[in-house]
Amino acid sequence: MSRRKQHVPWTTAGTASEQQHSADDVVRETGWVFNNRTGRGLDLAAFVETGDHETLAYLQAFEIADGIERQSLVEIGSGIGRMTASFSQMFARVTACDLDGAFLERCRETVAQFGRPDRLQTCHVDDGRTLLIADSTADLTFSYITLQHCHPGDALALTREAVRVTRPGGHVALNYRTWTASDAVLWPVGKVVRGSFRIPGVGSALARHRATARLGWQANRLDPATVLREVADQLHDVRLVHSPKRSAFGVEGVIESTYVGVHRSHWWLVATVR
Ligand SMILES: C[S@@+](CC[C@H](N)C(=O)[O-])C[C@H]1O[C@@H](n2cnc3c(N)ncnc32)[C@H](O)[C@@H]1O
C-alpha cells in the first residue's frame, strides 16, 4: 500500500471498502469519498444514478458526445464506478484507472450490476502518476474530481499521460480545481492534516474520519496556464470550461466557455490531441 501523504485518504477508504459485506454497505461507508453524499438510506443504485446524471451532461456540454458508441474511453480516477457504469453503457470500451486496487475491484462489481462488464478493463495507477496503457489508444480520456486530489507533480504527470494515451484527433476532458478565497485557510490546514495521517496510532483513524479526510485531500490547486505549459503544444481546439459564477481566466489563444454544471472552483480542459 502506498504511504505517500496524498494517497493515504484514498488507500484508507479503499481498505474500508474491502471490509464491507455488500456494495450497498460500501456506498454507505465510503460513498461520501466520491460524491459527498451521506445517509443510511443510500445504496449502490442511488450512488450510480448520481453518476448517470453527470456523464452524458458533461459530454454534451463539451460537444464530444458524437459517435461515442464506437469509441474507447479512459477514465482517470474511477473510484468504485459511480460514473464508470454509465460510461460502459455509452462507449464501446472503457478503461477505469485508479490509485486504489480495492476501488477497482468494487468498480468491476458496480459495472457488472449497472453497466456493461464486457466492455470494462481496469488499470491500477500504482505510483499515482503513470497509466499502464499504450500510446494513442483512447478516443477520449476523461477525469473528474481526481486531479485536484493528487500531488501537483502527479496531476501534471497524469495530464501528460492523458494526452499520451489519446489518439491524434481524440479528445481529453480533464477537471481541475483552482484557487478561491477559502483556500487561504483550506490549503495550509490541508497540508497539516495530511502530515497528521502519518502519525503512528492516530493517523489512520484521522484518514478514515470524514472531516479530516476531506481536509487532507485538498492536495493541489492548478490554474490553466500551469497545466497548458505541459501539454499545449500537443493539443488544438483548446477550450477552458468554467462556472458562469466566476470570471474568465484570460489565457491567450484559448477559447473559454461556461457551463452551469461546473463548480465555481473547478475548470475543465477540453481539447483535441494533435
Ligand atoms: C473524489 S473521487 C472521484 C471518483 C469518480 N471520478 C467520481 O466522480 O465518482 C477521486 C478518485 O481518484 C482516485 N485518485 C486519487 N489520486 C489518484 C492518483 N494519483 N491517480 C489515480 N487515481 C487517483 C481516488 O482513489 C478516488 O477513487
The ligand as an ORCA input file, in Angstrom:
! r2SCAN-3c Opt
* xyz 0 1
  C     -13.343     12.079     -5.411
  S     -13.000     10.504     -6.113
  C     -13.827     10.665     -7.690
  C     -14.188      9.339     -8.328
  C     -15.035      9.466     -9.587
  N     -14.371     10.248    -10.596
  C     -16.408     10.043     -9.260
  O     -16.694     11.151     -9.689
  O     -17.146      9.368     -8.545
  C     -11.288     10.591     -6.552
  C     -10.719      9.258     -7.015
  O      -9.398      9.492     -7.513
  C      -8.547      8.455     -7.077
  N      -7.187      9.022     -7.061
  C      -6.665      9.898     -6.164
  N      -5.380     10.173     -6.504
  C      -5.113      9.464     -7.637
  C      -3.965      9.324     -8.466
  N      -2.819      9.961     -8.190
  N      -4.048      8.509     -9.545
  C      -5.209      7.852     -9.836
  N      -6.324      7.923     -9.079
  C      -6.271      8.729     -8.000
  C      -9.072      8.080     -5.699
  O      -8.654      6.774     -5.311
  C     -10.572      8.199     -5.925
  O     -11.114      6.983     -6.372
*
